Amino acid sequence: MLTVFTYIFMNASDFGTIQEAALAAWATRDLPARLDVAATARLLGFAEHDIQILMGAGMLTPLGDPAPNAAKWFATIKLIRLATDPEWLHKATKVVTRYWRQKRERRGDKTGGAIAGHAGNGLIENGIATRV
């Protein structure tokens, strides 16, 4: 399946800039003018729950002034521009990584992201790793 970005980079020489190629890809793919959180996450290459983190950091702004519990919509044209900006992607990745690292530290998780209660081939019971 040809993704938007595959199309952009395959045909970038036909356009003046990567962003112009992105806009052309948007036009040919019949993408809507606004995307929900799931589609935004897919387009930018993040998990859906990371979109909330990026919004909290001010790196993504939803359209309108939605209530905290309302559905969020994002302008496709702006998302395409962000997706083609390596500096923005670098900063966004750092923000998300920092958030999850700090959350693990606050929780006291010293497993480095491993599944809680699991230690390789054993189990953790009362803080002691045992083999199964």
N, C-alpha and C positions, 0 to 999 in steps of 0.2 A: 504494500500500500504506500503510495506516495504521500509523504507528510508535507505540510506547509513549508517546513524548513528545508527538506530535501529539494523541493521545487525551487526555493529561493536560492540555495547555493549552487544548484545545477544550472540555473539561468541567470545568475548575478551579472555575468558579463553582458547580457542583453539590456541591462538597466544601468542607470547612472550610479546608483548606490544600493547597498543591501536593503536599506529601508524602502527604496522604490520597488525593489524586487519583492519585498514582503507585502507591500500594498498590492502589487499585481497578483501575488499568490492569494491574498485575501479576496480579491475580486473574482478570481477563477474558482475558488473553493466554495463560493456562496456562503461564507461565514456571515452570521448576523452582526449587526452593528454593536450589540452588547452581548456579553457572555456571563453566565452564572459562575459560581465559585468552582464547581467541578470542571467546567470547560476552561476556566482561567488557569486552574492548576495544571491541567493537561498541556495547555499551550505554553506555559512558562516552565514546565518540567518540575513542578513541586507537588507535594502531597496536598490534598484538600485542606488538611488541618494546618498546613504551613501558611495558607493564604491569610488566615486570621492573625498570625504572627507578623506577617509583612504589613498588614493593615495597621496593627498596633504600633509598628515601628515607623509608620508614615511613608512606607515605600510603595504602597498601593492605596488608591483612593477609590471607593465605590462611587457610582453615579448617584446623583441626588443627595439626599440627606437621610439615609435609611435609619430606622430605629435599630437599636442593638439586636433585637430578635427578628428583624425582617430579613428577607432574602437580599443578598448583595448582587449587584450587577456592575460590570466593568466594561469600559469602551474598548472594543476589539482593536481599533486603530492604535490606541495608546499601548495596549498589551503587545501588539506586534512590534512597535518601536522599542519597548522595554526588552522583549525577547531577542532583539537583534543588537542589544547594547551589552557587550561583554563586561563593562565596568559595573553596570547596574546588576547584572547577574552575579558578579563576584560579591558585591556588597550584600545583595539579598541572601546569597548562600551563607555568608558570614553571619548575618543576623539570625537566620534560622538555626545554624549550627550552635551559635552562642546561646540562644534561647534553650535548646534541648540540653546542652551541657550544664547550664545553670540550673535547669529543672532537676536533672539527675543529682547534682551536688546538693540542692536544697532537700531532696528526698533522702539523701544519704546513700545513694546507690553507688557502690564501689565496684560493681561488676563490669563497668565500662560499656553498659548498654545491653549486656546479656539478659536473657529472660530471668526474671526474679524467681528464686526458688530452684534454679537449675544450675548445676555445676558440672559441665562436661558430661560424663557418663554416670554421674551420681545425683543425689538430691541434697538439698540443704535443709536440715532439720535443726531447729534451735540454734542456728548460726554455725552448725558443724556440717561440713561436707562429708557425705557418705557415699560409697560406691554401691551400685545396684547390682 
